[in-house]
Amino acid sequence: MSDIIMHCYDASPFTQRALRMLAIKGLEWRWVETPMAPPKDDLVAMTGGYRGTPVMQIGADVYIDSQMIAAELEHRYPETTLFPAGDEGLAMLLVQWADTFFIHAMSPIARLLLNQYPEDFQKDRAHVFSRWGIDALEGRYEAACAQLRAQGDLLNRQLMDGRLFLTGDRPGMADIQAFSVPWIMRAGLPELASSLWQGLDMLPPWEARMAELGEGTRIPIPVAEAFAEARSATSTCVEGVESNDPENLAVGQSVTVSSLDTRRGSISGRLVAARRNRVSVAHSHESVGDVVVHLPRLNYQVIPG
Ligand SMILES: N[C@@H](CCC(=O)N[C@@H](CS)C(=O)NCC(=O)O)C(=O)O
C-alpha cells in the first residue's frame, strides 16, 4: 500500500501537475477528494489553514503546493526522475513562467466560464484571485488571448525539431508546468483554444502524449483513513534552520506562512525547520494529531507571530 495520500480535486490545473508527476514516477497513491470551494474543514484540519489544491500527505508530513510536491517526490522516489535533461533549476524556474501563462488563461476563463458556475463559487474565486484582479482580467480579454497565443507559439517552436517532449524524448517538469494551461483551455474552452493555437501543429500531439502519461494508480479512500494515518505517524522533519537565513528565522518561533500570489489561506504555528526553499511549521488538530506542514519559500511569505 502506497504511503502517498493526495488531498485534491481533479478540475484544477495545479492538481493536474501533481498527477503527471505521479504518472512519470509510476506511483500508486491514495486519494481524498476535496471540495472545490469552502467549507473545506477536513483539508484545513490537515493543513492548519491552507485550502488550496493539491496537497500531499505522507504519514504526519503535509506538503503544500505542486512545486513542494515535486521536490519531495523527487527526493523520496528518484526513479523515474522529473528532470530527464538534468535541468532541475531551469525546470523549476518555469514555475514562475507557467503561473504567468495561467494568469493569461484566467482572463478568458473569467469572461466565458466562471459565470456558468453558482454565484457563491464565483464570489469565492473573486476572493482567491483578488490579487490578480479578476475584473481587470476579464477586461483584458483580447490582450490576454494574444499572450496565450504568443506563449503557445514558444512551446510549439521548442517542439519543432520533432522531439517528443520539451526537453527531449522523455517527459519531465518542464512539460508538466507548461501542460497545465493547454489542459485547462482545451477542457474548458476548446473552441477558443483551437482558434488561438491554430497552426501550432506540434502542440496537439505533445498534449496527447502528456495526457497519455495518465496519473499513476489512484486508490480513493475516506478522509478518516488519512486522519488515522497522520495520528499514528511521526513527522520525519529534521529540526533546524540553515545558517544565514535571510529572514533570521529560528526554530520554535511562531510564524504565519501564506502564498504571495492567490489567497489560499495561511498556516500559523511553531517553526520546525527553514531551508533555502522550504519552511516547515508544526500544526496540531484533534483529527490529525501532530503534523508538520511543509511549504516552499519561493512565492510564499513567512511572517513572524
Ligand atoms: N502554486 C500553487 C497554486 C495552487 C492553486 O492556485 N490552486 C487553485 C486551484 S486551480 C486553488 O487552490 N484554488 C482555491 C481552492 O481550490 O480552494 C501550486 O502550484 O500548487
The ligand as a Tripos MOL2 file, in Angstrom:
@<TRIPOS>MOLECULE
LIG
   20    19     1     0     0
SMALL
NO_CHARGES

@<TRIPOS>ATOM
      1 N1          1.1990   27.4640   -6.5870 N.3       1 LIG1
      2 C1          0.1410   26.5690   -6.2120 C.3       1 LIG1
      3 C2         -1.1550   27.0330   -6.8200 C.3       1 LIG1
      4 C3         -2.3400   26.1960   -6.4070 C.3       1 LIG1
      5 C4         -3.6580   26.8420   -6.7830 C.2       1 LIG1
      6 O1         -3.7340   28.0370   -7.0390 O.2       1 LIG1
      7 N2         -4.7040   26.0570   -6.8070 N.am      1 LIG1
      8 C5         -6.0140   26.6290   -7.0200 C.3       1 LIG1
      9 C6         -6.8250   25.6920   -7.8790 C.3       1 LIG1
     10 S1         -6.6230   25.9470   -9.5730 S.3       1 LIG1
     11 C7         -6.7000   26.7200   -5.6990 C.2       1 LIG1
     12 O2         -6.1750   26.2340   -4.7230 O.2       1 LIG1
     13 N3         -7.8620   27.3620   -5.6480 N.am      1 LIG1
     14 C8         -8.5790   27.5210   -4.4220 C.3       1 LIG1
     15 C9         -9.2160   26.2650   -3.9420 C.2       1 LIG1
     16 O3         -9.1470   25.2270   -4.6150 O.co2     1 LIG1
     17 O4         -9.7790   26.2620   -2.8650 O.co2     1 LIG1
     18 C10         0.5090   25.1630   -6.6600 C.2       1 LIG1
     19 O5          1.2950   25.0460   -7.5940 O.co2     1 LIG1
     20 O6          0.0560   24.1960   -6.0330 O.co2     1 LIG1
@<TRIPOS>BOND
     1     1     2 1
     2     2     3 1
     3     2    18 1
     4     3     4 1
     5     4     5 1
     6     5     6 2
     7     5     7 1
     8     7     8 1
     9     8     9 1
    10     8    11 1
    11     9    10 1
    12    11    12 2
    13    11    13 1
    14    13    14 1
    15    14    15 1
    16    15    16 2
    17    15    17 1
    18    18    19 2
    19    18    20 1
@<TRIPOS>SUBSTRUCTURE
     1 LIG1         1 GROUP 0 **** ****
